[in-house]
């Protein structure tokens, strides 16, 4: 299930342009590209976590008091 978290610069620039970002500022786009790759790396680590033995948290209870 391991996936490459890094996106190629060409793919990033194509997606940014399609999403309407101003891609003319190369310095700014390089910063955004690095940030996107860092976020994708963290998301990849989260997706690879083994949570088979973990029960989901019950955050909702119909008996909760709102006093």
N, C-alpha and C positions, 0 to 999 in steps of 0.2 A: 504494500500500500504506500510505499515511499514514493514521493513525488518531488521533482525538481522545483524548488521554491522560487528560483530566479527566472525572471522574464527577460527575453532579449531586448536590447535597446530599440531595435527596429519595431518589434511588436508593441512595446510600450508607446513609442512615438506614434504609431498608426492608431492605437486605441485612444491616445490623448487627442489626436486630431479629430477622430470620429466623435469624441465626446464634447468637442467644441472648445478645448483648451487652446490657448495661444501658445503655439510651439515655436515661436520665433526667438524667444529668449533662451539660448542654449544653456547658459549658466543656471537659470532657474529650473529648466527642465531636467538638468542633471541632478539637482537636489531632489526634485520630486521623484525622479526615477530611483534614486537610492532609497528614499523613504518607502516607496511602494515595495521594493525588494525586501526591505527590512520587515515590513508588515507581512508580506507573503511568507517570509521565513518563520515568523512567529505562528501564523495560522497553520502552516504545514506541521510544526511541532505539536500544536493543539490537536490537529486531525489524527496524528499518529499516536496519541496517548491511548494506552490500553485501559478502557473503563468498563470492561466486561464484568468485573466483580463489584462495581459500584452501583448502589441504588440511587435513583434520581431524588433530588431534594424535594420534599413536599412543601412548597412555599405557599400553597393555598389550602385553607381549611375553612369549611363552611361554618365551623363553630367559633371562628375568631371574633373576639369582642372589639368593637370600635368605640369604646367609651372614652 
